[in-house]
Amino acid sequence: MKLVIKCLMAITVILSFSTAAQADPFPNADPKVGKKRFDEAKCNACHVSLMGGDGNRIFTRPERKVKDAQALAKMVRFCVSQTGAGIFPEDIDHIAAYLNRDFYKFK
């Protein structure tokens, strides 16, 4: 009986670690707010000019540069600094959360 309890405890610990590893990479951000800020700043207008039509293709193309959640937040900061989009620093994670939810799906 003690062995069964120890095994169950070990499984619980393992599952809690695997759940944490798959957690939302932007836990304090709101993708809905991010979408609103993305639209207000007209981010996709720049993407349309870069991609020659469908601006969302910048997120889904096979050769995309962003490979993880950290790189996504870094890219959003880069775009904001390069364009002067007027996005507040606290909105960076909101935008990254929106892009992750709708395009990237990083865990």
Helices and strands as residue ranges (DSSP letters): H 2-21, H 31-40, H 43-51, H 57-60, H 69-83, G 89-91, H 92-99, I 100-104
